[in-house]
Amino acid sequence: MPFFYAFTSNSLLLNMFLSFFEVRLSWHMVCSSLIRANGTRRDLGMHKPSIRLRRLIQTGVFVGALTASVAGAAADTIKVGILHSLSGTMAISETTLKDAMLMLIDEQNKKGGLLGKQLEPIIVDPASNWPLFAEKARELISKDKVSAVFGCWTSVSRKSVLPVFEELNGMLFYPVQYEGEESSRNVFYTGAAPNQQAIPAVEYLMSEDGGGATRFALLGTDYVYPRTTNKILRAFLNAKGVADEDIMEEYTPFGHSDWQTIVSRVKAFASEGKKTAVVSTINGDANVPFYKELANQGVKAEDLPVVAFSVGEEELAGIDTAPLVGHLAAWNYFMSVETPENAEFIKKWHAFTKDENRVTNDPMEAHYIGFKMWVQAVEQAGTTDVDAVRQAMYGQTVTSLTGTKAVMNVNHHLSKPVLIGEVQDDGQFETVWQTDGPVIGDAWSDFIPESKKLTANWTYPWVCGNCEKPKF
């Protein structure tokens, strides 16, 4: 305060202050107005300092405003959108992904942030409401001005937001296994494609180690991911000599709770003399009553194994897993994986959540990989501009929690290992089979004739997600 009074009472200092700041302020304000109006900059010359401005300075108003402006500039952040359901049928799976993103952002901020700025998470709750996903995505990009969005679980939610990201040129990191048959320039798919989960899982079930199944019950939630995945699996099974009469398909709505009839039907299907397995693309909280009904009807893994694509450690945390021991899941990561990277991640997760019982799962690892790749790409590009970051994403590598090198390919899909695990009585998985190394994710399935001919490659000369020949 004494300095301020000395400053404003000294005419020489005051005039020096005016000559330096007022001219620049006038120039900035006039140019800013013209740029907003016309999109161009004009040389207008300088105006004489106003009496009003002198009075503002002398009363300290200008200094206060200047201080606030500097503070605002110092508080500038890079905003990161988190688009996961925190309520509704998918909250059981998605809430933990929100928490994982908060941990990753917090960790990056402790390292100094990104491009000299702190990261600011912007969290929204689309509430398992698919149209609301699109509204929230538009809000994040247009209103909140996020640099990237990490979110969605179901394919119907991803399909809902896709037109928004493409219209507004946003960037989405999608962390969950899906049906493939898509490659958007505005989405990086860090979860598994069918050739990184569904196909290897069924191959394992057909193998001697997997029980030699020759009949398959395909059970799924009624939306695009299960139906498209099962279309691919049916084509794959047909190619392997499995007849359509040996394939059963059943679909139920989100949140389905009465599984008695369907489980009875599956048991009858499995009792016809051929080794049968269940392939589950059931999503969300419907998995809890499904597995409970399996236990109620005495379905044991050695007689009728179930392999799930959307059940991980988080979903099993809410049920008694003792009757489910031996059933399977196919993912690219399990919490039980023994690597230094995974041990360190779990340690940080428990410290961040302050809960030693919190589990980790595959989609969390997908966010881990995607977020670290985005940070590296932003640092490489020197900007958060979506087009520049997109180009920098290709070829990014991150050591995954399984200890392998995850690579982002030009089709916007990762190279990842495939793991199949058996449910243990503590709710964890024991890995019983895995690929020798990472598998490149296919955007388009070789088992769908119309898809087999398509190429996804977002670099020159293709620059396309679904082309039969290069654009250039």
N, C-alpha and C positions, 0 to 999 in steps of 0.2 A: 504493500500500500504506500509506504513512504516514497518508493521509487516512482510510483504512478503520479503522485502529487508533484514530485520534482519535475517529472517529465512534462505534464500538462501545464505547469506554471512557467516553464522556460520557453520563451517565444522562439528562440533559435531552434531548440529541439523540436518544438511543435511544427515549425515551418518545414524543417527537414523531413519530419514524419509525413506531413501532408504532401510534399513534393514527391515523395517516394511511393506512398500508398494510394493517395487519392487519384493520381493520374492512372495508376494501374487498375484501380477499381473502376474508374470511369470507362476505361478502354475495355475491361473485361465485361462489364455490364452491357455496354452498347453492342459489342461484338456478339455476346451471347444472345441478345435479343434478335439481332439480325440473322444469326445462324439458325435460331429456332424458326424464324419466319421464312427465310429464303433458302436455307441450306448452304449459304455462301458467306464469305468473310469480306468486308469492305474496309478500306482505309479511310476513316472519317476524321482523322486528326484528333487533337486533344481539346478538352473543355477546361475552363477556369475552375478552380476549386470552389465549391459552393459554400455559402455562409452556413447552411444547415449542416453540412458535413463537418465543418470546423467545430460547430457547437456540439455535435454528437461525439466528436473525439474528446473535446474538452470535458464533457460530462462522463466520459468513460464508456458510453454506449458502443462506440465503434470498437474499442479494445475488447469489450465483452463479446461482441459478435464475432470479432476476429478469432478470439480464443475458442469460441464454440465451433467455428468453422474448422480450425486446426484440429480440435479434438474429434470432430466428425470424420475428418479425413483419416486420422490415426485409427479410428474404430472401424474402418472399411474392412469388410470380410468377403470371403468367397462362400457363396451359399450352395449347400448340397441338399437336394430333395430326398426325403425318405417316404416312400409311397407303399406302405404296408397296412393291411387290415389289423386294427387293434380291437375290433369288436366284430361280432357275427361269427358265422360258421368257420371262417378261416383264421380267426384270431389264435386258435390253438397252435397253428403252424407259423404264422407271420409275426406275432409279437416279439418273439426272440430275435428275428432278423432286424427289427428296429433297434433292439438293444445292442446287437452286434455292430450295427453301423455307428451307433453312438460311441461305442468303445473304440472303433477304428478311427473315427474323427477325433476323439479325445487324444488318442495316442499320437496322431499326426500333429495336432496342435502343440503337444508337449515337445515335439521335435522342432518347433518353430513355424508350423503351419505350412503354407504353400505359396510360393512366389512372394514371400514376405508378408503374407496376410494370414489371419486365422480363418479356419473353416467354421462355418455356421450351419448346423443342421436345421432344416426346415421340415418338421414332421406334420403329416396330415393323416387322417384316418378315413379311408374309403369304405370302411365298415362292411366288407364282404359284399358290397353292392356294385355290380359291374358298371352300370352307367356312371355311378359316382366316381369310379376310378378315373374316367375320362375328364370329368369336371375338375377333380383335384389335380390331375396332371396339367391341365390348362392353367389352373391357378398357380401351380409351382413355376411353370415356365414363363407365363405372361406377367403375372403380378409379382411373384417373389423373385423372379429373375435368377433362378438357380442355374448353376453351371452344368450340373449333371443330376440325374435322378437314379436312385437305387431302389428297386421295388417290384411289386407284383408277385404273385405265386401262381395262381391258376392261369391257364392259357386264355380263358375267356376274359380275364382282367387285362392281360397283355394285348389281346386283340382289341379290347375296348379303347386302350390308350394309344395304340399304334398310329391311327390317323392323326391324333393330336401331335405326337412327336414328329411325324413326318411333315405336317403342315407348318409347325413352328420351328422346325429344325432343332429339336431338343436331343438329348442323349440319355438313353435308358440302359441301365445294366440290369439284366434279368437273371436271377440267380437259381432258377429251379429247372429240374428236368422237364422236357416238353416233347411234343410230338414231331418236331422238325417241320419240314415243308414250308419254310419261311427263312428269309434273310433280308432284313431291312437295314438300310444305311444308317438308321438312327437307333438301332438296338445292338448291344453286344450281349450275346447269349452265353453266360458263364455257367449255366447248368448243363445237364447231359442231353444230348440228342439221342434218338432211338438206338443208333449204333454204338452208343457209349453206356447203354443201360438195358433197354428192353430186349434187344436182339441177343447180347451176351448172356442175359439172365435165362432166356428160353433155351439157348444152346446148352447152358449148364444143366438145366432141368432134363434135357434130352440125353445128356451124357451119362455114362455109368456112375461117375462120382455123384451126379445130381439125382440119381434114382431111375433114369431111363424112362421118363414119362413119354407116353404116346397119345394121351388125350389131355385137352386143356380147357379149363373153365376161365374165361376172360371176364372178370367182374370190374365194373368201373362206374364212376360218377358220370351222370349224363351231361357231358359237354365235350368241347372239341378235343381236348387232350386225350382222354380215354378212347374216344371213338376213332380218332385218327391213328393213335398208337396201335389199337387193336386191328385196324385195317392193314397196317404194315405187318403186324404179327401174323395175321391170317395169311397174307401173301407169302410171308417167310415160311410159315408152317406148311402151306400147300407146296411150296418149292422143295420142302424136305420130305414130302410124301405123306403128310398128315391130311386126311380127308376132312371135308367140311362137317360131316356128321360126327367127327371126333373133336369138334370145337364148339363150345357153348359160350354164348355171350349174354350178359345181363347188365342192365344199366339202372341206376337209382338216382334220385335227386340229391342235391346237396343237403347235408344234415339228416340223411335217412337214418332211422333208428330201429326199425323193426326188421331184423335180418332172419327171423326164424324160418320163414318160407323159403327164402333164397338159399340159405345154408342147407336146408333139407333137400332142395332140388339139386344142389351141387353134390351132396352125398349120394343121391340116387344115380346121378350121372357117373359118379366115380365107381359105382358098384357093378358095372357091366363087364368086368373082367379085364380091363386094360388099366395100366398104371396111369394115374391121373394127377395133374398138378393144377393149382389155381394161380392165375396171374392177376394181381390186384392193382388197378389204377384208381382205387377209391381215395377220395381226397377229403381233407379236413376232419372235423370232429365225428364224422360218420364212421371212422375207423375204430373208435372206442367200442361202440356197441357191436360192430362186426366181429372184432376179435373176442369180445365177451361171449357172443353167440357161438363162435367156434368152440370155445371152452365148454359152454353149456351143453353142446351136442357131442362132446367127446371127440372132436376132430383133432387128431394128433399128426404132427409133422411127418412121422415115418410112414403114415398111411396116406395122407393127403396134404402134401406140402404146399404152403402158400408163399409166393414170392411177391413182395410189395415194392412199388416204385415211389410211393409217397408216404411211407411210414419210416420214421427214423427215431432217434433217441428221444426227441421232444414229444412225439406222439405216444411213445411207450411209457413215458414218465407218469402218465395218468392212469395206468391200468396195472393189474396184477399180471406179470409176465410169466409166472411159473408154468401155466398151462400152454404157453406159446413157445416154449423152448424148442428150438429146431426149425421153426418157420424162418423164412428168409427175407432179405431185402437186398436190392441191388442199388448201389450208389457209387460215387467216386471218392468217398471219404467216410470213415467211421471214427467216432470219438476214441475208440480203443486202439487206433493205429499207433504203433510205438516208433515215433521219430522225435528227434530233438525239437523240430519245428512245432509239432503238435503239443508236446509237453509244455513248451513255452507259451503257446496260444491258450491252452487250458488254464495255466497259471494266471495269465493276465485276465482271462475271462472271469475266473472266480474272484480275483481281486477287484475287478471293476464292478461286478454284480454284488459283491459282498455275500456270496452264497456258494458254499462249497458243493452244494447239490445240483447246481445248474449244469445242464448237459450242453454239449455242442453237437452240431449235425452238419450234413452235407451242404445245404443251402447257405449256412453260415460260412463255410469254407469258400463257397462260390463268391460271396460278397467280399471275403478277405482277398481273394485273387483279383476280382474285378476292381476293387477300390485301390489296391496297390498298383495295378496296371494303369488306372486313371491318373493317379498321382505321378507316376513315372512319365506318362504321356504329356501331362500338363507341364512338368518340369522340362521335358525335351522340347515341347513346342514353345515354351516361354509365355504361354497365354492359356486362358480357359476357353477361348473361341472354339466352338464345336467342330467346325470344319478342320481347323488345324490340329486339334486333339485327335480327331478321328484318324487322320493320316498318321499321327504319331503312335496310335494304338497298335498298328500292324507290326507283328514281330516282337511285341513286348513279352518279356518272360518274368515269371515270378516262381520262386520255389514254393510249391504247395505244401499243405500240412502233412501230406503223405511222403514228402521228401523228394518228389519228382518235379521236373520243370514244366510248369504250365505255360503254354505258348498261345498267344492270340493270333489266329489265322485270318487270311484275307476274306474268308466267308463269314467273319464275325463270330466264329465258334472257337472254343478252346481245344487244345490237345490235353487230355486227362486220362489217368488210368481208370480201369473199371474194377470194382470190388464187389464180391458177393459175401454177405455175412449171415450167420445164424443168430437168432435171438437167444440171449442168455437169461438166466433167471434174475439177474440184476438189472435188466433193461438195456444192457449193452449188446453189441454184436461181436461175434468172433469171425474174423475173415476166413472163409473156407476156400475161396478161389479168387484170383486176380490176374489181370493181364500182365504180360512181361514188362510193359512200359506204357507210356501215354498213347491214347487213341485219338486221332483227329476227328472232331465232330463233323458229321455230314449234315448240311442244311437240307438236302433232298435225298430221299431214300432210293436205294437201288432196287428195292422190291416193289415199287410202284412204277409201272411202265411210263406214265406221263411225267414222272419226276426224275426218272433215271437219266433222261437226256438233258436235264437242266444243270447249269453251273452257277454257283454263287461266288463271285470274286469282285470285290469293291475297289480293286486297283486297275490301273491302265494295262491293257486296252479293253478289259471286260467292263468294269465300272457298272456292275449289275448284280442283282441278287437272284435272278431267275432267268438266265439267258441260255440260248442254245448256241450262240456264237458271240464273239466279242462285239462291242458297240463300235469300236474304232479300229 
